[in-house]
Amino acid sequence: MAGKDWPLVPLGELTENFDGRRVPVKEIDRKTGPYPYYGASGIVDRVDGYLFDGEYLLIGEDGENLRTRQTPISFMATGRFWVNNHAHIVRGNDRADTRFLNYVLSQTDISGYLTGSTMPKLTQGNLNRLPVIAPPLPEQKAIAAVLGALDDKIELNRRMNATLEAMARALFQSWFVDFDPIRAKLDGRQPSGLGPATAVLFPEHLEETALGHTPKGWEVHSLDKIAHYLNGLALQKYPPGDGATLPVIKIAQLRKGDSADADRCNTDLPPNYIIQDGDVLFSWSGSLEVELWCGGPGALNQHLFKVTSAEFPKWFYYLWTLYHLDEFRLIAADKATTMGHIQRGHLAAAKVLIPPRALLDSMTSTMSPLIDQLIANRTQSRTLATLRDTLLPKLLSGQLRVPDAMTHVEAGA
């Protein structure tokens, strides 16, 4: 039986509903703990207790996202967790696979089932009436397994990257802020976590500088001296035409990490203003962020810096810019304007420490693989997400059968 022959069934006939077990907890009354606390669009906090233990499907009950769908309206929740009363909680019954229902809802038009003019709401009654396709259960499980393999790899990459980012930040903190290897030498100890060839390159003393006690022999420079901060263009001056175009990377795209639904511009702009995967981007106005861009080629919009250096490695200027981010955010927050920002003078006032070249090269041999792998994982995840989004409607329509889809998944993963 192909997709076009699969019946449409009300969602309520395919699910068990657990809304009655939801318990909202005011923020002031929550106690921090290890368990996710879910709302309409995902995790909003972590608490010290849980209401559910298992695999469930959460569906937004209210909020503008039900209309705009900037983020998925449904998502899986597994393990132990708490849910407030802004998300319906359901599970597939003996006729439906829970994960399959999540994929179906991502393709389901719910606009005719929303109520409320100012705040959209999907009531439990209307949720239960949503018509969704219902293939035979084995087919549901097979489709969910194909798409789930891609999502599982994306999630694995996300977790790996959280570890890589934490490792890079911890090493940076140890070397450039806490000076752990040097303090170990001052105490007559061998620096931990370093090979002998690297440990010997760290000095054995601190000296007084404009930044206080810093490693002997290390130079103090300004942030804008170790890297070039290229401000973006007013890209409305490069309107799209009949030829090739690029997505315009603004603060919104930087925060999302992709260029979906971005404005477009033509490609007749200086090459330096074209963004590629792995570029360091810094939004200096509005919402200040520093990111390793992995959302594909794009055009650098105003209010964003593309950060590069001809002399220093990427990890070095990325982590130093990130180190000063909190300070920059405080400066921007103090601006008496509608959109806080920093100026180039603040880049000059932000100081960095530069170790001798031999030590910097040794640090790079440790740091660069972490950053390179992080970029590779993010780029792969984007490719896998694109593959998933391509396969999904074809599988649900029956245009593509599971064995053929698996060939694409194996090649992509």
C-alpha positions as CSV (number, residue, x, y, z in Angstrom):
1,M,0.0,0.0,0.0
2,A,1.6,3.3,-1.1
3,G,1.4,6.7,0.6
4,K,-1.5,8.0,-1.5
5,D,-3.6,5.0,-0.3
6,W,-2.8,5.5,3.4
7,P,-5.9,6.7,5.3
8,L,-6.2,10.0,7.2
9,V,-7.1,9.3,10.8
10,P,-7.8,11.8,13.7
11,L,-4.7,12.1,15.9
12,G,-6.8,11.2,19.0
13,E,-7.5,7.8,17.6
14,L,-3.7,7.1,17.4
15,T,-2.6,8.4,20.7
16,E,-2.8,8.2,24.5
17,N,-3.0,11.6,26.1
18,F,-1.3,12.5,29.4
19,D,-2.2,16.1,29.7
20,G,-3.9,15.4,33.1
21,R,-0.5,14.6,34.6
22,R,1.1,18.0,33.7
23,V,2.0,20.3,36.6
24,P,3.2,23.8,36.0
25,V,5.7,25.2,38.5
26,K,6.4,28.9,38.8
27,E,10.0,29.9,38.2
28,I,10.4,31.2,41.8
29,D,9.2,27.8,43.2
30,R,11.5,25.6,41.0
31,K,14.5,23.9,42.5
32,T,17.4,23.4,40.2
33,G,18.2,19.8,39.4
34,P,19.1,17.4,36.6
35,Y,15.7,16.9,35.0
36,P,14.5,18.8,31.9
37,Y,11.5,21.1,32.5
38,Y,9.6,21.4,29.1
39,G,7.4,24.1,27.8
40,A,5.7,24.6,24.4
41,S,8.9,24.8,22.4
42,G,11.4,22.7,24.3
43,I,13.4,22.8,27.5
44,V,12.9,26.0,29.6
45,D,14.7,25.0,32.8
46,R,16.1,22.1,34.8
47,V,14.5,20.9,38.0
48,D,15.0,18.5,40.8
49,G,12.0,16.2,40.1
50,Y,10.2,14.5,37.2
51,L,6.7,13.6,36.2
52,F,7.4,11.3,33.3
53,D,9.9,8.5,32.5
54,G,10.0,7.1,29.0
55,E,9.5,8.2,25.4
56,Y,6.7,10.7,24.7
57,L,5.7,13.3,22.1
58,L,5.3,16.9,23.3
59,I,3.1,19.2,21.2
60,G,2.9,23.0,21.7
61,E,-0.5,24.0,23.2
62,D,-0.2,27.8,22.9
63,G,2.1,30.5,21.7
64,E,2.9,32.4,18.5
65,N,5.1,29.6,17.3
66,L,2.0,27.5,16.5
67,R,1.3,30.1,13.8
68,T,4.8,31.0,12.6
69,R,6.5,27.6,13.1
70,Q,9.9,29.2,13.6
71,T,10.7,26.1,15.7
72,P,9.0,22.6,15.5
73,I,5.6,22.5,17.0
74,S,6.3,19.0,18.3
75,F,9.3,17.2,19.7
76,M,10.4,14.0,21.4
77,A,11.1,13.9,25.1
78,T,12.8,10.8,26.5
79,G,14.0,9.7,29.9
80,R,12.9,11.5,33.1
81,F,11.4,15.0,32.7
82,W,8.8,17.5,33.9
83,V,6.2,19.2,31.6
84,N,4.3,22.4,32.3
85,N,0.8,23.1,30.9
86,H,1.9,24.8,27.7
87,A,2.7,21.5,25.9
88,H,0.4,18.5,25.2
89,I,2.0,15.2,26.0
90,V,1.0,12.1,24.1
91,R,2.2,8.7,23.1
92,G,1.3,6.4,20.2
93,N,-1.1,3.7,21.0
94,D,-1.1,0.2,19.5
95,R,-1.9,1.7,16.0
96,A,0.9,4.3,15.9
97,D,4.6,4.8,16.4
98,T,5.3,7.8,18.6
99,R,8.4,9.0,16.7
100,F,6.5,8.5,13.4
101,L,3.8,10.8,14.6
102,N,6.4,13.5,15.4
103,Y,7.5,13.4,11.7
104,V,4.0,13.5,10.5
105,L,3.1,16.6,12.6
106,S,6.1,18.4,11.1
107,Q,4.3,18.2,7.8
108,T,0.7,18.7,9.0
109,D,-1.1,22.0,8.5
110,I,-2.7,22.9,11.8
111,S,-3.7,26.5,11.0
112,G,-7.4,25.5,10.7
113,Y,-7.4,24.0,14.2
114,L,-6.0,27.0,16.1
115,T,-8.1,29.3,18.3
116,G,-7.4,32.7,19.8
117,S,-6.8,35.9,17.9
118,T,-4.0,37.4,19.9
119,M,-2.4,34.2,21.3
120,P,-2.8,31.0,19.2
121,K,-4.0,28.0,21.0
122,L,-4.3,24.3,20.1
123,T,-6.8,22.8,22.4
124,Q,-6.8,19.2,23.3
125,G,-10.0,18.7,21.5
126,N,-8.7,20.2,18.3
127,L,-5.4,18.3,18.7
128,N,-7.4,15.1,18.8
129,R,-9.2,16.1,15.6
130,L,-6.1,16.8,13.5
131,P,-6.1,14.4,10.5
132,V,-2.8,12.6,10.0
133,I,-1.8,9.8,7.7
134,A,-1.8,6.3,9.2
135,P,0.2,3.7,7.3
136,P,0.4,0.2,8.7
137,L,2.4,0.1,11.9
138,P,5.4,-1.7,10.4
139,E,5.6,0.9,7.7
140,Q,5.5,3.7,10.4
141,K,8.3,2.1,12.3
142,A,10.4,1.7,9.2
143,I,9.9,5.3,8.2
144,A,10.7,6.5,11.7
145,A,13.8,4.3,11.8
146,V,15.1,5.8,8.5
147,L,14.6,9.4,9.6
148,G,15.5,8.7,13.2
149,A,18.9,7.4,12.1
150,L,19.6,10.9,10.7
151,D,18.3,12.7,13.8
152,D,20.3,10.4,16.0
153,K,23.5,11.2,14.2
154,I,22.6,14.9,14.4
155,E,22.1,14.6,18.2
156,L,25.3,12.7,18.6
157,N,27.2,15.5,16.8
158,R,25.5,18.0,19.0
159,R,26.7,16.2,22.1
160,M,30.2,15.7,20.7
161,N,30.4,19.4,20.0
162,A,29.2,20.3,23.5
163,T,32.2,18.3,24.8
164,L,34.6,19.7,22.2
165,E,33.5,23.3,23.0
166,A,33.8,22.7,26.8
167,M,37.3,21.2,26.3
168,A,38.5,24.1,24.2
169,R,37.2,26.7,26.7
170,A,38.6,24.8,29.7
171,L,42.1,24.7,28.1
172,F,41.9,28.3,27.2
173,Q,40.9,29.2,30.8
174,S,43.7,27.0,32.2
175,W,46.4,28.5,29.9
176,F,45.4,32.2,29.5
177,V,43.4,33.0,32.6
178,D,44.4,30.8,35.5
179,F,47.9,30.1,34.2
180,D,47.7,26.6,35.7
181,P,50.9,25.2,34.0
182,I,52.9,28.1,35.3
183,R,51.5,28.0,38.8
184,A,52.3,24.3,38.9
185,K,55.9,25.1,38.1
186,L,55.9,27.7,40.8
187,D,54.8,25.1,43.3
188,G,57.4,22.6,42.1
189,R,54.8,20.4,40.4
190,Q,54.7,19.0,36.9
191,P,51.9,20.7,34.8
192,S,49.1,18.2,34.5
193,G,47.6,17.2,31.1
194,L,50.6,18.4,29.1
195,G,53.3,16.4,27.4
196,P,56.9,17.2,28.4
197,A,57.6,18.9,25.1
198,T,54.7,21.4,25.7
199,A,55.2,21.7,29.5
200,V,58.7,22.9,29.1
201,L,57.6,25.8,26.9
202,F,55.6,27.4,29.6
203,P,57.6,29.9,31.7
204,E,58.3,29.3,35.3
205,H,57.5,32.8,36.6
206,L,54.8,35.5,36.4
207,E,55.6,39.2,36.0
208,E,53.8,42.5,36.6
209,T,52.1,44.0,33.5
210,A,49.2,46.3,32.7
211,L,47.0,43.2,33.1
212,G,48.4,42.3,36.5
213,H,50.6,39.2,37.0
214,T,51.0,37.5,33.6
215,P,53.4,34.9,32.3
216,K,56.9,36.1,31.9
217,G,57.8,36.7,28.3
218,W,54.2,36.8,27.0
219,E,53.1,39.9,25.1
220,V,50.0,42.0,25.8
221,H,48.2,43.2,22.7
222,S,44.7,44.5,21.8
223,L,42.1,42.3,20.4
224,D,42.0,44.2,17.1
225,K,45.8,43.7,16.7
226,I,45.5,39.9,16.6
227,A,42.6,39.8,14.1
228,H,40.8,41.8,11.5
229,Y,37.1,42.6,12.2
230,L,35.4,43.2,8.9
231,N,32.1,44.9,9.2
232,G,29.3,43.7,6.9
233,L,27.6,45.6,4.1
234,A,24.2,47.2,3.8
235,L,23.1,44.4,1.5
236,Q,19.8,46.0,0.4
237,K,22.2,47.8,-2.1
238,Y,22.8,44.4,-3.7
239,P,19.2,43.3,-4.5
240,P,18.6,39.8,-6.0
241,G,18.2,39.7,-9.8
242,D,17.9,37.0,-12.4
243,G,21.4,35.6,-11.7
244,A,22.9,33.7,-8.8
245,T,22.0,34.9,-5.2
246,L,23.3,34.4,-1.7
247,P,21.4,34.3,1.6
248,V,21.9,37.4,3.7
249,I,23.4,36.5,7.0
250,K,22.0,38.8,9.7
251,I,21.9,38.5,13.5
252,A,18.8,36.2,13.3
253,Q,20.6,33.8,11.0
254,L,23.7,33.8,13.2
255,R,21.6,32.9,16.3
256,K,19.8,30.1,14.4
257,G,22.9,28.8,12.8
258,D,21.3,28.5,9.3
259,S,20.1,30.6,6.4
260,A,16.7,29.2,6.0
261,D,14.1,31.9,5.0
262,A,16.9,34.5,4.9
263,D,16.7,37.5,2.5
264,R,18.7,37.2,-0.7
265,C,21.2,39.4,-2.4
266,N,23.1,39.2,-5.7
267,T,26.7,37.8,-5.8
268,D,28.3,41.0,-7.2
269,L,29.9,41.9,-4.0
270,P,33.6,41.9,-2.8
271,P,34.8,38.3,-2.1
272,N,35.7,39.2,1.5
273,Y,32.1,39.7,2.3
274,I,31.1,36.2,1.3
275,I,30.8,33.9,4.4
276,Q,31.9,30.2,4.3
277,D,31.6,27.3,6.7
278,G,34.1,27.7,9.6
279,D,34.2,31.5,9.5
280,V,34.2,33.3,12.9
281,L,31.2,35.8,13.0
282,F,30.7,38.3,15.7
283,S,27.4,40.3,16.0
284,W,28.4,43.6,17.6
285,S,25.0,45.2,17.7
286,G,21.7,44.1,19.2
287,S,22.2,40.5,20.4
288,L,25.9,40.1,20.8
289,E,27.1,36.7,19.8
290,V,30.3,35.0,18.7
291,E,29.9,31.9,16.6
292,L,31.7,29.5,14.2
293,W,29.4,29.8,11.3
294,C,28.5,26.4,9.7
295,G,25.3,27.4,7.9
296,G,26.7,27.4,4.3
297,P,27.8,30.2,2.0
298,G,26.2,33.6,2.6
299,A,26.7,37.3,2.5
300,L,27.9,39.3,5.5
301,N,25.3,41.9,6.5
302,Q,26.0,45.0,8.5
303,H,26.1,44.7,12.3
304,L,28.2,41.5,11.9
305,F,32.0,41.2,11.9
306,K,33.8,38.5,10.0
307,V,36.9,37.8,12.1
308,T,40.1,36.7,10.3
309,S,43.8,36.8,10.9
310,A,46.8,36.4,8.7
311,E,49.1,35.8,11.7
312,F,47.2,33.9,14.3
313,P,45.2,30.6,14.2
314,K,41.5,30.5,14.2
315,W,41.2,29.0,17.7
316,F,43.2,31.8,19.1
317,Y,41.2,34.8,17.9
318,Y,37.9,32.9,18.2
319,L,38.4,32.1,21.9
320,W,39.8,35.5,22.8
321,T,36.8,37.2,21.2
322,L,34.6,34.8,23.0
323,Y,36.5,35.6,26.3
324,H,35.6,39.3,26.0
325,L,32.0,38.7,25.0
326,D,30.4,39.1,28.4
327,E,32.3,42.4,28.8
328,F,31.1,43.6,25.4
329,R,27.5,42.7,26.3
330,L,27.7,44.8,29.4
331,I,29.0,47.7,27.4
332,A,26.2,47.3,24.8
333,A,23.6,47.1,27.6
334,D,24.7,50.5,29.0
335,K,24.2,52.2,25.6
336,A,21.3,54.7,25.8
337,T,19.9,53.5,22.5
338,T,17.2,51.1,21.3
339,M,19.9,48.8,20.0
340,G,23.0,48.4,22.2
341,H,26.3,48.0,20.5
342,I,30.1,48.2,20.8
343,Q,32.5,50.3,18.8
344,R,35.9,49.6,17.4
345,G,37.5,51.4,20.4
346,H,36.2,48.6,22.6
347,L,38.1,46.1,20.5
348,A,41.2,48.1,21.0
349,A,40.6,48.3,24.8
350,A,40.1,44.5,25.0
351,K,43.5,43.0,25.8
352,V,44.9,39.5,24.9
353,L,48.0,37.6,25.9
354,I,50.3,36.2,23.2
355,P,52.7,33.4,24.2
356,P,56.0,32.9,22.3
357,R,55.6,31.4,18.9
358,A,57.0,27.9,19.8
359,L,54.4,27.6,22.7
360,L,51.6,29.0,20.5
361,D,52.4,26.4,17.8
362,S,52.3,23.7,20.4
363,M,49.0,25.0,21.8
364,T,47.7,25.0,18.2
365,S,48.5,21.3,17.7
366,T,46.1,20.6,20.6
367,M,43.4,23.3,19.9
368,S,43.0,23.3,16.2
369,P,41.9,19.6,15.9
370,L,39.1,20.4,18.5
371,I,37.9,23.4,16.5
372,D,38.2,21.6,13.2
373,Q,36.2,18.7,14.4
374,L,33.5,21.0,15.9
375,I,33.2,22.7,12.5
376,A,33.1,19.3,10.6
377,N,30.4,18.0,13.0
378,R,28.2,21.1,12.5
379,T,28.6,21.0,8.8
380,Q,27.8,17.3,8.6
381,S,24.7,17.9,10.8
382,R,23.5,20.6,8.4
383,T,23.9,18.1,5.5
384,L,22.0,15.4,7.4
385,A,19.2,17.8,8.3
386,T,18.8,18.7,4.7
387,L,18.7,15.1,3.7
388,R,16.1,14.3,6.4
389,D,13.9,17.2,5.2
390,T,14.2,16.1,1.6
391,L,13.3,12.4,2.4
392,L,10.5,13.2,4.9
393,P,7.8,14.4,2.5
394,K,8.7,11.8,-0.1
395,L,8.5,8.9,2.4
396,L,5.1,10.2,3.8
397,S,3.7,10.5,0.3
398,G,4.9,7.1,-0.8
399,Q,7.0,8.7,-3.6
400,L,10.0,7.1,-2.0
401,R,10.1,3.7,-0.3
402,V,12.0,2.8,2.8
403,P,14.7,0.6,1.1
404,D,15.6,3.4,-1.4
405,A,15.6,6.0,1.4
406,M,18.1,3.8,3.4
407,T,20.5,4.0,0.6
408,H,20.5,7.8,0.8
409,V,20.8,7.7,4.6
410,E,23.8,5.3,4.6
411,A,25.6,7.5,2.0
412,G,24.9,10.6,4.0
413,A,25.8,9.2,7.4
